[in-house]
Amino acid sequence: TNTATDSLATLALDKSLEIRSWVASNLNTSAETLTTLSRAKRPEVAMPMITNPKTPKDVRVKLLIKLSSDKDDYVRDFVAKNPETPDNILQILGSSEIPSRLAILENPNASAEQQLSLINHETELCIDKIIQNNNTAKYSNQLLKKLATEKSAAIRGNIGIFPLTSVELLTKLSKDKEDTVRQKVACNTNAPEKILLNLSKDKSMFVRSNVAGNSSATENVLELL
């Protein structure tokens, strides 16, 4: 009602952070009041405003940009996961602390290229976050082919272990000059027997060890180790 809206506008000026936070999340709070509240610097007010659909989109984006430099990991993760966070902000967060890097993997609007470059030593966790939170159609074969030729061995390795990588690309990456790339292919449970047979004879002990740990390795493969 209008009375409730007027009361919320008054409460938006309250000294209590908790009350202002509740006003920010209230679906009866007007867009005008929410815009006024957006001047607040505290994430306790800004975060519920961002999740409130009554908050104008341009205001939500400005708040996300503001919160992206917050010192709190939880706040930056909130920004990294938000589908409305601008791409340039995601790029900054992706090059910083590990928590924010992982959160980007859960953002369905983050670029597939950035997400694939952020897979780190917590490989299974990273891949699970990507597969569970994104439309896998954006990880096109064309993109995977492009990344498989990157100068960075880390990125080529990420493509080597990614579950959507084609057999054609896995075959190519299984012959990569860098041991670390071949190690990742050796871990890929989608790698066919032919690839694992070749990798079971790899000169690198670490590649062979990863083949041994691959749950898809057949008896024929294991006998060669």
N, C-alpha and C positions, 0 to 999 in steps of 0.2 A: 504494500500500500504506500501512498504518498507519505503518510505519517512515519512509517518504518524507514522509508528512504531518507526523510529529513533527519530522523534520529541517528541513522548511520552516518550521515554527513557530519553531524555534530560529534559523534563518537570518533570519527576519523581524526579529530583534533585533540583527542584525549592524550594525557601525558603517559598513560600506561602503554607500554610496548605490547603487552598481551592483548589488550582491547583493540589496539590498532591492527594487530595481526588478525584478529577475528573479523574485524570489519573488512579487511582486505580479502578474506576468503568467502565472505557472505555473498550469495548470489543475488541478494536484494540491493546490494550496494550499487549505486548508479555509476555509469562510465565517467561522469564528471568528477565524482568523489574519488574514484579509483585513480584518475589522472592526477588529482591533487595529492593523493597518498604516494604516488610514484616518486615524489621528491624525497621520500624517506631513503636513508642510506642503509638502514638495517636489513639484512637478509630475512629476518623474521617477519618483516612486513612485505618485502619485495617478492619472496618466493610464493606465498599464497596468492599474491596478485597475479603472478605469471600463470598460475594454474586456474585462475578464475576466468571463465569464458566471457564475462562481462567486461573485462579489461580490454581496451582497444589494442589491436595487434601491434601497432607502432609503439605503443607504450610497453607492451610485453617484450618486444625486441630490444628496446632501449634498456630495460631492466636486466635482460640477459647479458647484454654487453657490459653493463655496470658490474654485475656480479661475477663476470668471468675473471676478474682480477682479485677477487676476494681471497683472503689468506686461508680460509677454511677449505679443506679438501672436500668436505661434504657439499659445500655450496658450489664449488667448481665442477664437481661431478654432476650436480643437478643441472648445471648449464650445459655440460658436455652431452648429456642424454637428451636434452630438449630438442624436438624436431624443428623448432623455430630459431634456433641459434644460428647466426650467419656463418657461412663457410669459412670466412677469414678468421673468425673467432675460434672455430674448431681447429683450424690449422695451428693457431697459437697454442691452444690447449694440448694438441697432439704432440707438440715438440717440447712439452714441459714435463710435469710430474707423472709418474706411472698411474696413479689413481684416475686422473683425467683421461689418460690415453686409453685405459680399459673402458671407461664410461662411453667413449666415442663409438666403441664397437656395438653399443646397444642403441645408438641413434639411427633410426631408419632413414633419416635424410642426410646422414654423413656420406661423403663420396666413397664408393666401393674401393677406389684406388687408395685413399687415405687409410681406410680400415684394414685393408690387406697389408699395408706397410707397417701397421702397428702391432701385428702379431709378434709376441715376444717369447721369452723362455717358458712362460706359462701357456704353452701352445694349446693344449686341450681346452683350457678355460677360455682362451681368446676365441677359438673357433666355435665353441659352444655359444658364446655371447653373440657372435656374428650370425650363426645359423638360426638361433632362437628368436632374434629380434629384428631381422631384416627380410625383405623379399629377395630371395636368392637369385631372382632373375637379373638383378643388377650386376651380379658377378658374371658377366658375359664371357664367352670363350675368347672373344676379341680382346677384351681387357686383360684376361689372364695370359693370353699370348704376348701382349705388349709388356706386361710386368715380368714375364719369364725371360725377357731379353735385357732387363735392367742391369746396370753396372754393379749395383749393390747385390752382393751375394746373399745378404740377409733377406732381401725382398724375393730374390729367385727361390730361396729356400722356403719362404712362406708359401709361394705358389706350389712348390713341390709337395708340401704336406696338406695343402688345402683340399678338402674332400670333393670339391666340384671341378677340380682340374682334370682335363681329359687325359685319356691313356696316351694320346699322341704327345701331349706336352710332358707328361710324366716320363715317357721314353726319352725325350730330349734332355730333360733335366737330370735323368739318372746317369747321363754321360757328361755332366757338367765338370769343368776343370777343378772346381772348388769342392773339397771334401764335405764342407758344411752343407752344401746344397744336396749332395747325394745322400747325406745322412737323413735329411728331411724326407726325401723321396722314400728312403728305406723304412721310414716310420708310417708312411701313408697306407692305411689298411685297404684302400681302393686300388693299390698298385697290383697289377696282374702278376701271375706266377712268372711269366717270362722276364719281367723287369726284376723281380726279387731274385730269380736265379742268377742273373748277371751281377746283381749287387752282392750276392752271397760270396762272390769271388773277388770283390773289390779289394784294392791294395790297402785301403784304410780299415784298421781294426774297428774304428768307431762306426763306420758304415755297416760292417758285417755284424757288429753287436746290435745295431738297430734292426737289422733284418731278423735277427734271432728273437728280438722282442716284439716283432710285428705279429699280431694275432691272426693275420691272414696268410702267414708263411706256411706253405704246404710241407708235407714230409719230404718231398723231393728237394725243396729249398733247404730245409734244415739239415739234410744229410750232407750237403756241400759245405757246410760251415765247419 
